[in-house]
Structures are given as C-alpha cells and as structure tokens.
C-alpha cells in the first residue's frame, strides 16, 4: 500500500471529475472525485510549476524547458514541446493553427433525412 504521508507540493487543479495534484512523492496524480480512486500517475520529478487544466488536458512544465500536455482521462502524452519559451509557444500555436485549418477544411455534414 502507498504511504499516507504524501503531501501536495503545488495547488491542485480540478476538472473533468478529477483532482490533479503534485505530491512530495514526485508524482503527478489524477484522482477521481466520485470515489477517490487513482486515474493515473505520472513521474513529476522535474516539474517546476503546478499543473494547469486546459480543455481535456493537463499542462505541465519542467525544469529542463519542456512543456507537456497530458490527457485528463488517461495517461496519454498528447503534445510535448522543448526549448525556450518563445519556441514552445510558437510550436504550440502552429499545432493549434494546423488543427483549426484541418477542421475548417472538413466538409460540413448534412443532417440525415428522417
């Protein structure tokens, strides 16, 4: 069993029925609010800031100039950026612009006839 001595090291984030906390055990943990069970745990030894929830993801920044976007519902790394602040922001903006352009170019679906 896990020790009950783990403490939060940064303010928690709350979204999507989950509480996201960084603990003294150096893990980023997503807990289900309904029953307190663990959704996922992620090594957080290099993180230097509290997690931030954005949409259906959790953004975390590390001491080695990496920013990761993790899925809120499962431990999937959706994006990872490395480099200086401007490079990270430019890469994130380019990805978002590409997603928006792809969505805009998709043909609109027509309602089905009854």
C-alpha angles and dihedrals in degrees: 000000000000122000118260089216095085112120132190115260097191136023111284124242124224127206144124094020091304138107112215114204137171111215140197085253086073093244131125105220133191112205125192108240093210098061108000095245120146115256093186144332127216131189106259100174093121099042117117102185142043115274116260123209115224117178107308094342143077118229117209130178125206136207090246093064098262126134119196132191110207124191112253096217099045136012098266122140103225099178137001126190128187131192141047121340095263092049092050093049092046092050092048092048091049091052092049092047090051092050092049092048091050092049092048092051094053112102114251112251116240120227114260118250115250 
